[in-house]
Amino acid sequence: MTNPTHDTAPPNSLAGRREWTALGVLMLPLLLVSMDVSVLYFAIPAISADLAPSGTQQLWIFDIYAFVLAGLLMTMGSLGDRIGRRKLLLLGAAAFGTASVLAAYANSAETLIAARALLGVGGATLMPSTMAIIRTMFTDPGQRAKAIGMWSGVMTGGIALGSVMSGVLVEYFWWGSVFLVNLPAMVLLLVLGPFLLPESRNPEPGRFDLLSVPLSLAGVLPVIYGIKEIPSEGWNVRYVVSITVGLLFAALFVHRQRTTKSPLISPALFRGRGFAPAVVLNLVSSFAMMGSAFFTTQYLQSVLGKSSMAAALWALLPTVLVGVAAPVSAQLVAKGVHRAHVVAAGFALGACGYALLAFAGTDSLWLVLAGAGVLASGIVTVMSQMMDLALGTVPVAHSGSAASLLETGAEFGGALGMAVLGSIGTAVYRHGIPDGAPAAAHETLGGALAVAGQLPGDAGRALTAAAREAFTHGMQAAAIAGTVLLLAAAVLAAVTLRKVAVRDPATAAAPEQAVSDATTV
């Protein structure tokens, strides 16, 4: 156990070259963690040919990473507050690097699934730890906002970049290279982290509540599983049961946090004005972002008929605007524009992006890219501001727990966005498919195109045209719903954030008692 040697930087002191260099080191593993969400998009055919996984195993190879990541975020955020965020970050980096090697050289589907699960464990330590360390390093509100804006941009860009990088690597190397690319960044973090990153922790954490860990997993995983499967298979009874069971365990988890003396996640965090709105609005943002991605990726490939690689490269274009949105919003707030106005404007901008998608036809490449770019810019504006607000509202001692709640909410929001908007689009799609078409054509656009390829001449072309038209109508309907949702969110943000003022990070009281900033060791 390390001993504190001096306090953290004085309130609102400006970060120097060391802190900004440390931020750059933090961004590399964060980029890779976000890329791992989509890095298998092009690698899975090669993996299937080499390891011959069953259909169920292939689904678990895809999903186990996100499931474990979402399930352990709250546990790891709280653990970092107790043992030290830098320590947990470095342990997570070592686990992530080890899992990357295991995944790259996996000789069976079971081994690859286990390695992807370990990657999820590492990712769950890295995400809240990086955000909490940023909160510790950047005490000046303006600099913190810029740093969190960069964090948000890297997270969003990494998901888009992951699919492209996997395509390039699989094109020239074997499938295991999509995992080995993680190693240099993790080694760099392990070498430089102890020298550049400050150690910080809650000086009075209390005991670690072990019972809350399985309760949190049982509350998160069944819900995430159920709502992730609904868009592809509909409201199947087992998915409804899964969500219901998860919600029951979530209620037990909340009860445990409210009654135990040393909760994993203190309910008192929500008493800070601004924290609860930040979590909710961040969830809505993730809902909108992932809900649109469900349609735009399929539109580029299946409606416009582009190859997977070409679709992934086109999908990178909207991320150019993302790199501008967060810094601009931080600058506006720094110059005195009320955060409520900036966030409301971000939601309104996102609504404009959805509105553009609502006008897309079956040959509207540039309109769809513009809509996706405008939508992403608005959403990243909101996300960066909500992260800054949430971390600025709570004391440094609880920043890991706060960050983990934000990320868990974002995971729920993303899954809900795909489930709700995906269900709307699917319902419209199925209504637009001719009644006499084969059953597979009524399920998905991909199924319809596969069936159409087996039909002769005009029949195949007619089904292809009908399926693409039906999918586009479904995307339009989902976009209209997204527009309405984001306009409502803009009003909600303007009302709930109007009187929110972020407390001084040096004088903010802990939820249970007054605490000073976490110690630097």
C-alpha positions as CSV (number, residue, x, y, z in Angstrom):
1,M,0.0,0.0,0.0
2,T,1.4,3.4,-1.0
3,N,1.6,6.3,1.3
4,P,0.4,9.8,0.3
5,T,3.2,12.2,-0.1
6,H,1.4,15.4,-1.2
7,D,-2.0,16.7,-2.2
8,T,-3.3,16.9,-5.7
9,A,-2.8,20.1,-7.8
10,P,-4.4,23.2,-6.3
11,P,-7.9,23.9,-7.4
12,N,-8.2,25.2,-11.0
13,S,-4.4,25.0,-11.5
14,L,-3.5,24.7,-15.1
15,A,-2.2,21.3,-16.4
16,G,1.2,21.4,-18.1
17,R,3.1,19.4,-20.7
18,R,3.3,16.4,-18.5
19,E,-0.5,16.1,-18.1
20,W,-1.2,16.6,-21.8
21,T,1.5,14.0,-22.6
22,A,-0.1,11.6,-20.1
23,L,-3.5,12.2,-21.8
24,G,-2.0,11.2,-25.1
25,V,-0.8,7.9,-23.5
26,L,-4.3,7.3,-22.1
27,M,-5.9,7.8,-25.5
28,L,-4.1,4.9,-27.2
29,P,-5.6,2.1,-25.0
30,L,-8.9,3.9,-25.0
31,L,-8.9,3.9,-28.8
32,L,-8.2,0.2,-28.9
33,V,-10.9,-0.7,-26.3
34,S,-13.5,1.1,-28.5
35,M,-12.1,-0.4,-31.7
36,D,-12.5,-3.9,-30.2
37,V,-16.3,-3.4,-30.4
38,S,-16.2,-3.5,-34.2
39,V,-12.8,-5.1,-35.0
40,L,-14.3,-8.5,-35.9
41,Y,-16.5,-7.2,-38.7
42,F,-14.2,-8.3,-41.4
43,A,-12.2,-10.9,-39.5
44,I,-15.1,-13.3,-38.8
45,P,-15.1,-15.0,-42.2
46,A,-11.4,-15.9,-41.8
47,I,-12.0,-17.0,-38.2
48,S,-15.0,-19.1,-39.3
49,A,-12.8,-20.8,-42.0
50,D,-10.0,-21.5,-39.5
51,L,-11.8,-22.4,-36.3
52,A,-15.2,-23.6,-37.7
53,P,-17.3,-22.2,-34.8
54,S,-21.0,-23.1,-34.6
55,G,-23.6,-20.5,-35.2
56,T,-24.0,-20.0,-31.4
57,Q,-20.3,-19.9,-30.9
58,Q,-19.9,-17.2,-33.6
59,L,-22.5,-15.1,-31.8
60,W,-20.6,-15.4,-28.5
61,I,-17.3,-14.5,-30.2
62,F,-19.0,-11.3,-31.3
63,D,-21.0,-10.5,-28.2
64,I,-19.1,-11.8,-25.1
65,Y,-16.7,-8.8,-25.2
66,A,-19.5,-6.2,-24.9
67,F,-21.5,-8.3,-22.4
68,V,-18.5,-8.6,-20.0
69,L,-17.6,-5.0,-20.5
70,A,-21.0,-3.7,-19.6
71,G,-21.5,-6.1,-16.7
72,L,-18.2,-5.2,-14.9
73,L,-18.1,-1.4,-15.5
74,M,-19.7,-0.5,-12.1
75,T,-17.6,-3.0,-10.2
76,M,-14.3,-1.8,-11.8
77,G,-15.2,1.8,-11.3
78,S,-15.8,1.3,-7.6
79,L,-12.7,-0.9,-7.3
80,G,-10.5,1.8,-8.9
81,D,-11.8,4.3,-6.3
82,R,-10.6,1.9,-3.6
83,I,-7.3,0.5,-4.7
84,G,-6.2,3.4,-7.0
85,R,-7.2,4.2,-10.6
86,R,-3.7,4.0,-12.0
87,K,-3.1,0.7,-10.4
88,L,-6.3,-0.7,-11.8
89,L,-5.6,0.9,-15.2
90,L,-2.2,-0.9,-15.4
91,L,-3.6,-4.2,-14.2
92,G,-6.3,-3.8,-16.9
93,A,-3.7,-3.0,-19.6
94,A,-1.7,-6.1,-18.6
95,A,-4.9,-8.2,-18.8
96,F,-5.9,-6.7,-22.1
97,G,-2.5,-7.3,-23.6
98,T,-2.5,-10.9,-22.4
99,A,-6.0,-11.5,-23.7
100,S,-5.0,-10.1,-27.1
101,V,-2.2,-12.6,-27.4
102,L,-4.5,-15.5,-26.4
103,A,-7.1,-14.3,-28.9
104,A,-4.6,-13.9,-31.7
105,Y,-3.3,-17.5,-31.3
106,A,-6.5,-19.2,-30.3
107,N,-6.8,-22.7,-31.8
108,S,-10.5,-23.2,-31.0
109,A,-13.7,-21.3,-30.8
110,E,-13.9,-21.9,-27.1
111,T,-10.4,-20.4,-26.5
112,L,-11.3,-17.4,-28.6
113,I,-14.5,-16.8,-26.6
114,A,-12.6,-17.0,-23.4
115,A,-10.0,-14.6,-24.7
116,R,-12.7,-12.2,-25.8
117,A,-14.3,-12.4,-22.3
118,L,-10.9,-11.5,-20.8
119,L,-10.6,-8.6,-23.2
120,G,-14.0,-7.4,-21.8
121,V,-12.6,-7.6,-18.3
122,G,-9.6,-5.5,-19.3
123,G,-11.8,-3.0,-21.1
124,A,-14.0,-2.6,-18.1
125,T,-11.0,-1.5,-16.1
126,L,-9.6,0.8,-18.7
127,M,-12.7,2.9,-19.6
128,P,-13.7,4.3,-16.2
129,S,-10.1,4.5,-15.0
130,T,-9.0,6.7,-17.9
131,M,-12.0,9.1,-17.3
132,A,-11.3,9.2,-13.5
133,I,-7.6,9.9,-14.1
134,I,-8.5,12.7,-16.5
135,R,-10.6,14.2,-13.7
136,T,-7.6,14.0,-11.3
137,M,-5.1,15.5,-13.8
138,F,-7.2,18.4,-15.1
139,T,-8.6,20.4,-12.2
140,D,-9.1,23.5,-14.3
141,P,-12.7,23.3,-15.7
142,G,-11.8,24.6,-19.1
143,Q,-8.9,22.2,-19.6
144,R,-10.9,19.3,-18.2
145,A,-13.7,20.0,-20.7
146,K,-11.1,19.9,-23.6
147,A,-9.6,16.7,-22.3
148,I,-13.0,15.0,-21.9
149,G,-13.9,16.2,-25.4
150,M,-10.9,14.5,-26.8
151,W,-11.9,11.4,-24.8
152,S,-15.3,11.4,-26.3
153,G,-14.0,11.9,-29.8
154,V,-11.5,9.0,-29.5
155,M,-14.2,6.7,-28.2
156,T,-16.6,7.5,-31.0
157,G,-13.9,7.4,-33.7
158,G,-12.5,4.2,-32.5
159,I,-15.7,2.3,-33.1
160,A,-15.8,3.5,-36.7
161,L,-12.0,2.9,-37.2
162,G,-12.2,-0.7,-35.8
163,S,-14.0,-2.1,-38.8
164,V,-11.7,-0.4,-41.3
165,M,-8.5,-1.5,-39.5
166,S,-9.8,-5.1,-39.3
167,G,-10.5,-5.1,-43.1
168,V,-7.0,-3.8,-43.9
169,L,-5.2,-6.2,-41.5
170,V,-7.2,-9.3,-42.7
171,E,-6.4,-8.3,-46.3
172,Y,-2.7,-8.5,-45.8
173,F,-2.2,-10.6,-42.6
174,W,-3.9,-13.4,-40.8
175,W,-7.0,-12.8,-38.6
176,G,-5.0,-12.9,-35.4
177,S,-3.4,-9.6,-36.4
178,V,-6.6,-7.7,-35.4
179,F,-5.8,-8.6,-31.8
180,L,-2.0,-8.2,-31.9
181,V,-2.3,-4.6,-32.9
182,N,-3.4,-3.9,-29.3
183,L,0.0,-4.9,-27.9
184,P,2.2,-1.8,-28.7
185,A,-0.3,0.6,-27.0
186,M,-0.6,-1.6,-23.9
187,V,3.2,-1.9,-23.6
188,L,3.5,1.8,-24.0
189,L,1.0,2.4,-21.2
190,L,2.6,-0.1,-18.9
191,V,6.1,1.5,-19.5
192,L,5.1,5.2,-19.3
193,G,2.0,5.0,-17.1
194,P,3.9,4.7,-13.7
195,F,5.9,7.8,-14.6
196,L,3.3,10.1,-16.2
197,L,0.0,9.2,-14.5
198,P,-0.9,10.2,-11.0
199,E,-2.2,7.7,-8.6
200,S,-5.5,8.6,-6.9
201,R,-8.1,6.9,-4.8
202,N,-10.8,7.5,-2.3
203,P,-9.1,8.2,1.0
204,E,-12.0,6.7,2.9
205,P,-13.5,4.0,0.7
206,G,-15.0,1.7,3.2
207,R,-15.1,-2.1,2.7
208,F,-15.7,-3.6,-0.7
209,D,-19.2,-5.0,-0.9
210,L,-18.7,-8.4,-2.6
211,L,-22.4,-9.2,-2.7
212,S,-23.1,-6.2,-4.9
213,V,-20.8,-7.6,-7.7
214,P,-23.0,-10.6,-8.7
215,L,-26.1,-8.5,-8.2
216,S,-24.8,-5.9,-10.6
217,L,-23.9,-8.6,-13.1
218,A,-27.2,-10.2,-12.8
219,G,-28.9,-6.9,-13.3
220,V,-27.0,-5.8,-16.3
221,L,-26.2,-8.8,-18.4
222,P,-29.7,-10.3,-18.9
223,V,-31.1,-6.9,-19.8
224,I,-28.3,-6.1,-22.3
225,Y,-28.6,-9.6,-23.8
226,G,-32.4,-9.3,-24.2
227,I,-32.4,-5.9,-25.8
228,K,-29.5,-6.7,-28.1
229,E,-31.3,-9.7,-29.6
230,I,-34.7,-8.1,-30.1
231,P,-33.8,-6.2,-33.3
232,S,-32.7,-9.4,-35.1
233,E,-35.3,-11.9,-33.8
234,G,-38.2,-9.8,-32.5
235,W,-39.9,-9.8,-29.2
236,N,-39.3,-13.4,-28.5
237,V,-40.6,-14.7,-25.1
238,R,-37.1,-15.7,-23.9
239,Y,-35.8,-12.2,-24.5
240,V,-38.7,-10.6,-22.6
241,V,-38.1,-13.0,-19.7
242,S,-34.4,-12.2,-19.8
243,I,-35.1,-8.5,-19.6
244,T,-37.6,-9.0,-16.8
245,V,-35.2,-11.2,-14.7
246,G,-32.5,-8.6,-15.2
247,L,-34.7,-5.8,-14.1
248,L,-35.6,-7.7,-10.9
249,F,-32.0,-8.2,-10.1
250,A,-31.3,-4.5,-10.9
251,A,-34.0,-3.6,-8.3
252,L,-32.3,-5.9,-5.8
253,F,-28.9,-4.2,-6.6
254,V,-30.4,-0.7,-6.1
255,H,-32.0,-1.8,-2.8
256,R,-28.6,-3.2,-1.7
257,Q,-26.9,0.1,-2.5
258,R,-29.5,2.1,-0.5
259,T,-29.3,-0.1,2.6
260,T,-25.7,-1.3,3.0
261,K,-23.2,0.8,4.9
262,S,-20.6,0.6,2.2
263,P,-22.3,0.4,-1.2
264,L,-20.5,-0.4,-4.4
265,I,-22.2,2.6,-6.0
266,S,-23.3,5.3,-3.6
267,P,-26.9,6.4,-4.2
268,A,-25.8,9.8,-2.8
269,L,-24.0,10.5,-6.1
270,F,-27.4,11.2,-7.5
271,R,-28.0,13.9,-4.9
272,G,-25.5,16.2,-6.6
273,R,-27.4,18.5,-8.8
274,G,-26.6,17.7,-12.4
275,F,-25.4,14.1,-12.0
276,A,-28.7,12.3,-12.6
277,P,-29.6,14.5,-15.6
278,A,-26.1,13.9,-17.0
279,V,-26.5,10.1,-16.7
280,V,-30.0,10.2,-18.3
281,L,-29.1,12.5,-21.1
282,N,-25.9,10.6,-21.9
283,L,-28.1,7.4,-22.1
284,V,-30.4,9.2,-24.6
285,S,-27.3,10.3,-26.6
286,S,-26.1,6.7,-26.9
287,F,-29.6,5.6,-27.8
288,A,-29.6,8.0,-30.7
289,M,-26.0,7.2,-31.9
290,M,-26.3,3.4,-31.9
291,G,-29.9,3.5,-33.2
292,S,-28.8,5.3,-36.3
293,A,-25.7,3.0,-36.8
294,F,-28.1,0.0,-37.0
295,F,-29.5,1.4,-40.2
296,T,-26.6,3.3,-41.9
297,T,-24.2,0.4,-41.9
298,Q,-26.8,-1.8,-43.6
299,Y,-27.8,1.0,-45.9
300,L,-24.3,1.4,-47.2
301,Q,-23.8,-2.3,-47.8
302,S,-27.2,-3.8,-48.7
303,V,-29.1,-0.9,-50.2
304,L,-26.3,0.8,-52.1
305,G,-24.6,-2.5,-52.7
306,K,-21.1,-1.5,-51.6
307,S,-18.5,-4.0,-50.5
308,S,-17.8,-4.3,-46.7
309,M,-14.5,-2.5,-47.1
310,A,-16.0,0.3,-49.2
311,A,-18.9,0.7,-46.8
312,A,-16.5,0.9,-43.9
313,L,-14.4,3.5,-45.6
314,W,-17.4,5.6,-46.5
315,A,-18.6,5.3,-42.9
316,L,-15.4,7.1,-41.8
317,L,-16.4,10.3,-43.4
318,P,-19.0,11.4,-40.8
319,T,-16.4,11.0,-38.1
320,V,-14.5,14.0,-39.5
321,L,-17.2,16.3,-38.0
322,V,-17.0,14.4,-34.7
323,G,-13.4,15.6,-34.2
324,V,-14.6,19.2,-34.3
325,A,-17.8,19.0,-32.3
326,A,-16.5,18.3,-28.8
327,P,-13.7,21.0,-28.8
328,V,-16.1,23.6,-30.2
329,S,-18.7,22.9,-27.5
330,A,-16.1,23.0,-24.8
331,Q,-14.9,26.4,-26.1
332,L,-18.5,27.7,-26.1
333,V,-19.0,26.8,-22.5
334,A,-15.6,28.3,-21.6
335,K,-16.6,31.6,-23.1
336,G,-19.7,31.8,-21.0
337,V,-22.5,30.1,-23.1
338,H,-24.7,28.3,-20.6
339,R,-24.2,24.5,-20.8
340,A,-27.9,24.0,-21.0
341,H,-28.0,25.9,-24.3
342,V,-25.0,24.0,-25.7
343,V,-26.5,20.6,-24.8
344,A,-29.9,21.6,-26.1
345,A,-28.3,22.8,-29.3
346,G,-26.4,19.5,-29.6
347,F,-29.7,17.5,-29.3
348,A,-31.3,19.8,-31.9
349,L,-28.3,19.3,-34.2
350,G,-28.7,15.5,-33.8
351,A,-32.4,15.9,-34.6
352,C,-31.4,17.6,-37.8
353,G,-29.2,14.7,-38.7
354,Y,-32.1,12.3,-38.2
355,A,-34.3,14.5,-40.2
356,L,-31.9,14.3,-43.1
357,L,-32.0,10.5,-42.9
358,A,-35.8,10.7,-43.0
359,F,-35.5,12.1,-46.5
360,A,-33.1,9.4,-47.8
361,G,-34.1,7.3,-50.8
362,T,-32.6,4.1,-52.1
363,D,-29.8,6.0,-53.8
364,S,-28.9,8.8,-51.4
365,L,-25.3,8.2,-50.4
366,W,-24.3,11.8,-49.7
367,L,-27.5,12.6,-47.9
368,V,-27.1,9.6,-45.6
369,L,-23.5,10.5,-44.9
370,A,-24.4,14.1,-44.2
371,G,-27.2,13.0,-41.9
372,A,-24.9,10.6,-40.1
373,G,-22.2,13.3,-39.7
374,V,-24.6,15.9,-38.4
375,L,-26.2,13.5,-36.0
376,A,-22.8,12.3,-34.7
377,S,-21.6,15.9,-34.2
378,G,-24.7,16.8,-32.1
379,I,-24.5,13.6,-30.1
380,V,-20.8,13.9,-29.3
381,T,-21.4,17.5,-28.3
382,V,-23.9,16.2,-25.7
383,M,-21.8,13.3,-24.6
384,S,-18.7,15.4,-23.9
385,Q,-20.7,18.0,-22.0
386,M,-22.5,15.3,-19.9
387,M,-19.3,13.6,-19.0
388,D,-17.7,16.9,-18.0
389,L,-20.8,17.8,-16.0
390,A,-21.0,14.4,-14.2
391,L,-17.4,14.3,-13.3
392,G,-17.4,18.0,-12.2
393,T,-20.4,17.5,-10.0
394,V,-18.9,14.6,-7.9
395,P,-15.8,14.8,-5.8
396,V,-12.6,13.3,-7.2
397,A,-12.8,10.5,-4.6
398,H,-15.8,9.1,-6.4
399,S,-14.9,9.8,-10.0
400,G,-14.3,6.2,-10.8
401,S,-17.8,5.2,-9.7
402,A,-19.3,8.2,-11.5
403,A,-17.5,7.3,-14.7
404,S,-18.6,3.7,-14.5
405,L,-22.3,4.7,-14.1
406,L,-22.0,7.0,-17.2
407,E,-20.5,4.2,-19.2
408,T,-23.0,1.6,-18.0
409,G,-25.9,4.0,-18.9
410,A,-24.3,4.4,-22.3
411,E,-24.2,0.6,-22.9
412,F,-27.9,0.4,-21.9
413,G,-28.8,3.4,-24.2
414,G,-26.9,1.9,-27.1
415,A,-28.6,-1.4,-26.8
416,L,-32.0,0.2,-26.4
417,G,-31.5,2.4,-29.4
418,M,-30.8,-0.6,-31.6
419,A,-33.8,-2.5,-30.1
420,V,-36.4,0.2,-30.2
421,L,-35.5,2.0,-33.5
422,G,-34.5,-1.4,-35.0
423,S,-37.9,-2.8,-34.1
424,I,-39.6,0.2,-35.7
425,G,-37.6,-0.2,-38.9
426,T,-38.1,-3.9,-39.0
427,A,-41.9,-3.6,-38.6
428,V,-42.1,-1.1,-41.5
429,Y,-39.7,-3.3,-43.6
430,R,-41.9,-6.4,-43.1
431,H,-45.0,-4.5,-44.0
432,G,-43.3,-3.4,-47.3
433,I,-42.3,-6.9,-48.5
434,P,-44.8,-8.5,-50.8
435,D,-47.0,-11.1,-49.1
436,G,-46.0,-13.8,-51.6
437,A,-42.2,-13.5,-50.9
438,P,-40.4,-16.3,-49.2
439,A,-40.3,-16.3,-45.4
440,A,-36.6,-15.4,-45.3
441,A,-37.3,-12.2,-47.2
442,H,-39.7,-11.0,-44.5
443,E,-37.1,-11.4,-41.8
444,T,-34.1,-9.2,-42.9
445,L,-32.9,-7.3,-45.9
446,G,-29.9,-9.6,-46.0
447,G,-32.2,-12.6,-46.2
448,A,-34.3,-11.0,-48.9
449,L,-31.2,-10.3,-51.0
450,A,-30.0,-13.8,-50.6
451,V,-33.3,-15.2,-51.7
452,A,-33.5,-12.7,-54.6
453,G,-30.1,-14.0,-55.8
454,Q,-31.6,-17.5,-56.2
455,L,-34.7,-16.3,-58.2
456,P,-34.6,-16.0,-62.0
457,G,-34.4,-12.7,-63.9
458,D,-37.2,-10.2,-63.3
459,A,-38.4,-12.0,-60.1
460,G,-35.1,-11.6,-58.4
461,R,-34.7,-8.0,-59.5
462,A,-38.2,-7.2,-58.3
463,L,-37.7,-8.7,-54.9
464,T,-34.3,-6.9,-54.6
465,A,-35.9,-3.5,-55.4
466,A,-38.8,-4.2,-53.1
467,A,-36.6,-5.2,-50.2
468,R,-34.3,-2.2,-50.6
469,E,-37.3,0.1,-50.8
470,A,-38.9,-1.4,-47.7
471,F,-35.7,-1.1,-45.7
472,T,-35.3,2.5,-46.7
473,H,-38.9,3.2,-45.6
474,G,-38.1,1.5,-42.3
475,M,-35.0,3.7,-41.9
476,Q,-37.1,6.8,-42.6
477,A,-39.7,5.8,-40.0
478,A,-37.0,5.1,-37.4
479,A,-35.4,8.5,-38.3
480,I,-38.7,10.3,-37.7
481,A,-38.9,8.6,-34.3
482,G,-35.3,9.6,-33.6
483,T,-36.0,13.2,-34.6
484,V,-38.9,13.4,-32.2
485,L,-36.9,11.9,-29.4
486,L,-34.0,14.2,-29.8
487,L,-36.2,17.3,-30.0
488,A,-37.8,16.2,-26.7
489,A,-34.4,15.6,-25.2
490,A,-33.4,19.2,-26.3
491,V,-36.3,20.6,-24.3
492,L,-35.5,18.3,-21.3
493,A,-31.9,19.4,-21.3
494,A,-32.8,23.1,-21.5
495,V,-35.2,22.6,-18.5
496,T,-33.1,20.3,-16.3
497,L,-29.7,21.9,-16.8
498,R,-30.9,25.5,-16.6
499,K,-30.0,25.9,-12.9
500,V,-27.2,23.3,-12.7
501,A,-23.9,24.7,-11.6
502,V,-20.8,22.5,-11.3
503,R,-19.3,22.6,-7.9
504,D,-15.7,23.4,-7.4
505,P,-13.7,20.2,-7.6
506,A,-11.6,21.1,-4.7
507,T,-14.4,22.0,-2.3
508,A,-17.1,19.5,-3.4
509,A,-18.3,17.4,-0.5
510,A,-18.3,13.6,-0.7
511,P,-21.8,12.1,-0.8
512,E,-21.5,10.8,2.7
513,Q,-19.1,13.3,4.2
514,A,-16.7,16.1,3.2
515,V,-13.6,14.7,1.6
516,S,-10.6,16.3,0.1
517,D,-9.3,15.6,-3.4
518,A,-7.9,12.1,-3.8
519,T,-4.2,11.9,-2.9
520,T,-1.4,11.8,-5.4
521,V,1.2,9.3,-4.5
